[in-house]
Amino acid sequence: MAEPKHADSSLAELAAGGWYASWIAPHMLLFRDDEAVLLIRRSGTGYRDGWLAPPAGRIEPGEDVLTAALRETREEVGVDVEPGDARFVHVMHRYSESLPGPCRAVSDFYFAASRWTGTPYIAERDKCSELLWAHPTELPPQVIPHVEQALAAVMEGEPFSTRNWPPASRPTPAHR
């Protein structure tokens, strides 16, 4: 498959050439010494309000995925993680019919840190109603399902997973 010719190509032109967009979502897993992970209860966002997830969000123009994860962590729970203290632990490629575009995919990048500056607090009161610490193997109810799957994979040391892809999109044994 050829790379797109121009950075300013329209999505239709890119799709015609076989290129499809996948949303990218950075996540930060803050782990205490007892291995509990920080979760926030989403509120007022329009997506999974009332459910638990780690600090996460979207990439802003000009950001790489790690920079976005560090920024989202600072914005949502008020702590600073140094880039050298964040380590990549997992990526999940998931499918969702509710997503716009031809691909309907999200690539969730998970980073983990056990060192940060500051004490976590609800920094975005309009988007979060609660902070809580939970052990990844003893999660409370209402953890977003793809987050629960990713946390299990992280605890098993698995760097990659998929979720919800239609059977027709999965490779046959001859293509693996």
C-alpha positions as CSV (number, residue, x, y, z in Angstrom):
1,M,0.0,0.0,0.0
2,A,1.5,3.4,-1.0
3,E,1.8,6.1,1.6
4,P,-0.5,9.2,1.1
5,K,1.1,11.7,-1.3
6,H,0.1,14.9,0.6
7,A,-0.4,15.6,4.3
8,D,-3.4,17.7,3.3
9,S,-5.2,15.0,1.4
10,S,-8.9,14.7,2.2
11,L,-10.1,11.7,4.1
12,A,-12.0,10.5,1.0
13,E,-8.8,10.6,-1.0
14,L,-6.9,8.7,1.7
15,A,-9.7,6.1,2.0
16,A,-9.7,5.6,-1.8
17,G,-6.0,4.8,-1.5
18,G,-6.6,2.3,1.3
19,W,-5.8,4.6,4.3
20,Y,-8.3,4.8,7.1
21,A,-8.1,6.8,10.3
22,S,-8.0,5.2,13.7
23,W,-8.7,7.4,16.8
24,I,-5.8,7.4,19.3
25,A,-6.5,7.6,23.0
26,P,-3.7,8.0,25.5
27,H,-4.2,6.5,29.0
28,M,-2.0,6.8,32.2
29,L,-2.0,4.1,34.8
30,L,-0.8,5.6,38.1
31,F,0.3,2.7,40.4
32,R,0.9,3.0,44.1
33,D,3.5,0.9,45.9
34,D,0.7,-1.6,46.8
35,E,0.0,-2.0,43.1
36,A,-3.4,-0.2,43.3
37,V,-4.2,1.8,40.3
38,L,-5.9,5.2,40.3
39,L,-9.3,5.3,38.6
40,I,-11.6,8.3,38.0
41,R,-15.4,8.2,37.8
42,R,-16.4,10.0,34.5
43,S,-19.1,12.6,34.8
44,G,-20.6,15.2,32.4
45,T,-18.5,14.0,29.4
46,G,-21.2,12.3,27.3
47,Y,-19.2,9.1,27.2
48,R,-19.5,6.4,29.8
49,D,-20.5,8.9,32.5
50,G,-20.7,7.1,35.9
51,W,-18.0,4.5,34.8
52,L,-14.5,4.2,36.0
53,A,-11.3,4.6,34.0
54,P,-7.7,5.9,34.4
55,P,-6.9,9.4,33.3
56,A,-7.2,9.4,29.5
57,G,-8.2,11.5,26.6
58,R,-7.3,12.6,23.1
59,I,-4.2,13.8,21.3
60,E,-4.2,17.5,20.5
61,P,-2.6,18.8,17.3
62,G,1.2,18.5,17.4
63,E,1.3,16.1,20.3
64,D,2.7,12.6,20.4
65,V,0.8,10.0,22.4
66,L,3.1,10.1,25.4
67,T,2.9,13.9,25.6
68,A,-0.9,13.6,25.4
69,A,-1.0,11.0,28.2
70,L,1.2,13.3,30.5
71,R,-1.0,16.3,29.7
72,E,-4.3,14.4,30.3
73,T,-2.9,13.2,33.6
74,R,-2.0,16.7,34.7
75,E,-5.4,18.1,33.6
76,E,-7.5,15.4,35.1
77,V,-5.9,14.5,38.4
78,G,-3.4,17.3,38.9
79,V,-0.2,15.4,39.1
80,D,2.9,15.7,36.9
81,V,4.6,12.6,35.6
82,E,8.1,13.0,34.0
83,P,8.4,11.5,30.6
84,G,11.2,9.2,31.9
85,D,8.9,7.9,34.6
86,A,6.2,6.8,32.2
87,R,6.6,3.5,30.5
88,F,4.6,2.0,27.7
89,V,2.7,-1.1,28.9
90,H,-0.1,-1.9,26.4
91,V,-1.9,-0.9,23.2
92,M,-5.4,-2.1,22.5
93,H,-6.9,-1.8,19.0
94,R,-10.7,-1.8,19.4
95,Y,-13.7,-1.6,17.1
96,S,-16.8,0.3,17.9
97,E,-19.9,0.8,15.6
98,S,-20.5,4.1,17.4
99,L,-17.3,5.7,16.1
100,P,-17.4,8.0,13.0
101,G,-15.5,7.2,9.9
102,P,-15.0,4.1,7.8
103,C,-12.5,2.4,10.2
104,R,-14.5,2.8,13.5
105,A,-11.4,2.0,15.4
106,V,-9.5,3.3,18.4
107,S,-5.9,2.6,19.3
108,D,-5.7,2.9,23.1
109,F,-2.1,3.5,24.3
110,Y,-1.5,2.7,28.0
111,F,1.4,4.1,29.9
112,A,2.2,3.3,33.6
113,A,4.0,5.3,36.2
114,S,4.8,4.7,39.9
115,R,6.4,8.1,40.4
116,W,4.8,11.5,40.1
117,T,4.8,15.0,41.6
118,G,1.8,16.1,43.6
119,T,-1.2,14.4,45.2
120,P,-4.0,13.2,42.9
121,Y,-7.2,15.2,43.2
122,I,-10.3,15.9,41.0
123,A,-8.8,18.6,38.8
124,E,-11.7,18.7,36.3
125,R,-14.8,18.8,38.5
126,D,-17.0,19.1,35.4
127,K,-15.7,15.7,34.0
128,C,-15.0,13.6,37.1
129,S,-17.0,12.9,40.3
130,E,-14.7,10.6,42.2
131,L,-11.1,9.3,42.5
132,L,-10.4,5.8,43.9
133,W,-7.6,3.4,44.1
134,A,-8.2,-0.3,43.2
135,H,-6.1,-3.3,42.7
136,P,-6.3,-4.4,39.0
137,T,-7.3,-7.9,40.0
138,E,-10.1,-6.7,42.3
139,L,-11.7,-4.0,40.3
140,P,-15.0,-2.4,41.6
141,P,-18.1,-2.5,39.4
142,Q,-18.5,-0.1,36.5
143,V,-15.0,-0.1,35.2
144,I,-15.3,0.6,31.5
145,P,-15.1,-2.9,29.9
146,H,-12.2,-2.2,27.5
147,V,-10.2,-0.7,30.4
148,E,-10.9,-3.8,32.5
149,Q,-9.6,-5.9,29.6
150,A,-6.5,-3.7,29.2
151,L,-5.7,-3.8,32.9
152,A,-5.9,-7.6,32.9
153,A,-3.5,-7.7,29.9
154,V,-1.1,-5.2,31.7
155,M,-1.0,-7.4,34.8
156,E,-0.2,-10.4,32.5
157,G,2.6,-8.5,30.8
158,E,0.7,-8.6,27.4
159,P,1.7,-5.6,25.3
160,F,-1.1,-5.9,22.7
161,S,-4.8,-6.8,22.6
162,T,-7.9,-6.3,20.4
163,R,-11.5,-5.9,21.2
164,N,-14.9,-6.1,19.4
165,W,-13.6,-6.6,15.9
166,P,-16.1,-8.3,13.6
167,P,-15.1,-11.9,12.8
168,A,-14.7,-11.1,9.1
169,S,-11.9,-8.6,9.9
170,R,-9.8,-11.2,11.8
171,P,-7.0,-12.9,9.8
172,T,-7.4,-16.6,8.9
173,P,-4.6,-19.0,9.9
174,A,-3.0,-18.6,6.5
175,H,-2.6,-14.8,7.0
176,R,-1.1,-14.8,10.5
